[in-house]
């Protein structure tokens, strides 16, 4: 049976999160982020209009958003995507690109199973260019 109430609820949740003012990467500090688990949405404003390019989840939003995305960790999927999609030439350029053109919205979702379902819903609706889809068929 299709749970239409759930679809309606998730649609309203996504609208609510995306209606919030995004936080520019050049103004993020660890204290401005929650340490709870949740979902985050990275937007690119380099072309003038907003493009949501990445949707992810984390058990600790402050660590993921601040340390892994803005920090110096080379394993950052968003920085790798900026390089792979030709928006930056290397990790330093990707970090500078994030600070200059990108912003993030996030929502605390304490339950990990609920985080995974909401992330999947958001990816299906938004189709962010940089979010990695890993097929189980390979």
N, C-alpha and C positions, 0 to 999 in steps of 0.2 A: 504494500500500500504506500502511496506517495504521501508524505507528510507536508502538505501545503503550508501549514502554520510554520514549520521549520524553515521552509524556503522563504516565506515572508519575513520571518525573524532575521535570518541571515542577510537578506537583502537590506533590511533596515539597519542592521549592524554595520554593514559595509558602507552604506550611505552616510551613517553617523561618523565613522572613522575618517572617511574621505572628505567630509565637510569641515574637519578640523584644520586649523592653520598648520602647514608643515613647518618644521624646524630646520633652518638652514644648517648645513654641516659646519660652516665657518663660525657658528655661534653655539655649538653643542659643547657642553661640559658634562662630566660624569654625574654631577648633582642634578642636572636637568632631566635625567632619564631615570626611569624606575628600574630597580634590580629584579623585579618580578619577571616571570615568563610571559611571553606574548608574541604578537605578530607585528611586523614592521613593513612599511611601504616606502620605497625610495623613488623619488621623482627627479626628473632631469628637466631643467628649465632653459637649457642652452639654445633652444630654437624659439624661445619666447613663450610658447604655450607649454603647459605642464604635460609631461609624458611619464606615466608610472612605469618604470623600467625593471623594478625588482620587488618581489614580495617574498618575505622569509619569516621564519619563526625562530625563537630562541628560548631557552630556559632561563636566561638572564639577559634581558634587553639592554641594560646599560653596558654590559661587557661586549655584547655583539655589536651594537651600534657604535659605541665610542672606540673601544679598543681594536676590534677586528676590522671594522670598516674604515674608520678614520685613522687608526694607528698604523704602525709599520709592519704588521704581519703580512707576509707575502701570500698567505693562503686565503686571502679575502676573495670570495667569489665575485663581489661587485667590482673590485678593482681589476680582477682578471677579465671580467666581461667588458669593462670599459676598454681594455687593451684589445681583446679579441674582436670587438665591434668597431675598432678604429677611432674611438673617441679619445684615446690616450695612447702614447707610444711606449710608456714603461710605468713601473709602480709609482715613482715619484710624480709623474704627470697625471696618473690616475688619482692619486691622493689630492693633488691640486685641483683637478677637475671636480672631484666631489665637493671640495670646499667652495669652489667658485660657482658651480651650476646646480648642485643637488641639495635636496632637502628630504627629510624623513618624517613620516607620521608613524605612530605606534599605538598599540592597544594592549593593555595587560589582560592576559587570559591565563589564569592560574592552572587550569587542568590541561595536561599535555595532550590528551586525546581530543579535547575540544579545540585546542590550538591547531592540531593537525587537520581537523575537519574544516575549520575556518580558513586556514591557509589554502587548502585545496579548493574551497568554494571561491575565494578571492582570486586565485590563479585562473580558475575556469572562466570567471566573469571578466577579469581585467586583461588576461593574456599578456602579462608583462614580458617585454622583449628579452630581458636578461635572466629571468628565472629559469633555472635548469630543470628540465623534465627528464627524469631517468626512467627509461623503459625497462620493465622487468623481462622483456622478451630477448634482450641482448645478453 
